[in-house]
Amino acid sequence: MTATSDLPATILVLDDDPDVGIAAQLLLQRRVAPVTCLRRPVELFAALDRLNVAVLLLDLNFGAGRTDGAQGLRLLEEIRNRTPEKSSSVRVNPLPVVIVLTAYADIDLAVQAVKRGAFDFITKPWDNVRLVATCKEALQLAQNQRAHSIDPTFAITSSSAEPLRPLAEQERAAVMAALAEAQGNLSAAARTLGLSRAALYRRLARYGL
């Protein structure tokens, strides 16, 4: 039987809209990595066990009328907490790097997702160039983390427990100033700071902004 680590690294898309899955698959399959699509959250963990999932594109809302992101945030927590039972010999596969998807752009929700381990935040409908670039960056991060046996869901959040050093305090002040100048516009703030939007999200989460 082939170990999942011997399978090609894949992108897994979990979104209840089949059109989203098809669009992501057509865009990413040839440009980034093989893509598998799911529509039901209940299928997620079996797929993570069965496939070598390096990147997960995770919708934050499932079902008509849901906009608060609670379902997706709960799944993020469950992914982060996936560990083998102490009495079990079953090996849990390396955790994927998660990019959350939502049709409802909201800075607070984006920061919540990053705090729970998301690598980045994509709003629907997405910009094709940005989605491809973000997935390539996430795939590279997943490969680097697996090569060095780093848990991807803790790579972003672990720094929040460290005391702020003088340099970090200066960075936090710069981020706050850029956000104020941009009136909360993340893309504009990222440009001012010379960062990608993903890097800005990570700093927002690190400093509790």
N, C-alpha and C positions, 0 to 999 in steps of 0.2 A: 504494500500500500504506500502511495506517495505521500511524504510529509508535506504539510502546507507550506513550509519554508522552501521546499523545492519547486513550488508552483510559481508562475510569473506573478510579480506584484501587480495588483489590480486597484482600480478605483471602484468603490461601491457607492451607488446613488440610492438614497432612501427618500422618496418623495411620493405622496399619494396621487399626484397628477402624472398620468402616463406620458403626457406630452413633454413634461419637464425631463423625465428620464430619457426619452428618445432623443430630445435635443442635446442633452449632455453627452449621451453615448455617441451620436454622430459627430459632435465637436471634438470630444476628447479621445475617442478610440484610436485614431491614427496619429494624433498629435502628442499624446502624453502616455497613455497606458491602456490596457484592456479595461472595459467598463462592464459592470454588472448592475442591473437595476432592480430595486425592490419597491413595493408600494405600501407594505404593512409593517409597522414597528415590531410586531411579534416575530417577524422573520429575521430581524437584524442579527441576533446573537448566534443563531445557527449558521448564518452566512459568515460571520466573523470566525467561527470555528472551522468552517469548511474551506474557506478561501484564504489566500494570502493577501489580505486587504491592507494596503499601505495608506490609502487616502479614503476618507469617508465624507461624501457630500450629504449632509443631514438637513432635511427640512425641519423647521422649528414648529410647524403647525400641521396637524392631521385632522381632517374632517371639516365640513362646512362651518363657517362662522368663527373658527378659532383664530385668534390673532395675538394672544398673549405670550406665545412661545413656551408655555409651561411644559408641553409634551416633549419638545426637543431638548429643553434644559434638563428635564428629568432623565432622558436617554443619555445625555452627556455625563451626568453623574453616575449612571449605571455603568457606562463604558469605563469611566475612570476607576471605578471600584472593582472592576473585574480582576480577580485573583484566584488561583487554585485553592480549593478547600484544603486545609491542613491535613486532613485524613485521606485526601485523594491524590492519586498519581497522575491525574489528567493534567496535561500541560496546556495552559491558556496561551493562545497565540499572541505575538507582540501587538500592542494596541495601535490602531491607526491614527494618523494625523487627521483631525476633524476640521472640515470647513462647513460652517452652517449656512443654510439657505433660508431666505425669507422674502416675502413680497412686501413686508412692512418695515421700512428703514426706520430704526429707532436707536439712538446712541446708547441709551440705558440698557436695552436688550442686547446690543452688540457687546457691550462691556461685560454684562452678565455671562454671555456665552464664552468670551475669552477667559474670564475668571474660572470657568468650569473646564477649561482646557482646550477650547476651540483655537485653531491656528489663525483663522480669518473668518470674515463675514461677507457673504455675497448676497446682494439684493436681486430679486427677480422683477422684470426681465434683466438678465445680466448682459454685460459687455463681453463679447466673445474673447477679445484679446486679453482682457483682465482675468477672465475665468481660466483660460489656458495658462497664463503666466502664474497665477496663484496655485493651480494644481501642480505645475512643474516644480514650483518652489516647495510645496508641501511634500511632493514625492521625494525630492532630494533630501528634505529634512528627515523624512521617515527612513530613508536608506542610511543616512548618517547615524541616526539614533539607534537603529538596529545593529549597525556595525559596531557601535560602542556600548550596546546594551543599556541604552537610556530609555526610560519610560516617557513617551511623548506627551502624555497628559500632565506630567509633573514638570516638564521642561520649562513651561511658561509660568506656572503658578508658584513654583517653589521659591522663586526670588522674592515673593511678597512677604515671606517670613523673615527675610534678612533685614537688619537695621539699615536705615538710610545713611549712606556715607555722604561727605560733602559734595562729591561729584554728582551723586544721585539726587541730592537736594537741588542742585543747580539744574539738572535735567528736568526734574519735576516742575520747577518754576518756569522753565522754558516751554514745556508742554502746556502748562496752564495759560501762559501768556499767548501762545499761538492759538489756543482754542478760543480765548477771549477776543483776540484780534479777528479771528475767522467767524466769530459769533456762532460757535458750535459746529461749523461745517468741517467735517473730518478731512475731506479731500483737500480743502484749502489749507487747513492746519498742517497736514502732512507735507504739502508742498513747501510751506514756510519753513518747516523743520528739516526739509531735505530727506524725509523718510517715506517709505512705502506705507500705504494705509494699514497693512498687516502689522508693520513695526510700530505704528502709532497705537493700534489697538493693544498690543502687548504692553506698551508703556502705560496706557490708561489703566489696564488691569493691575500692573505692578504697583502703581502709586495710588490705587483706589479712587481714581477720578471718574 
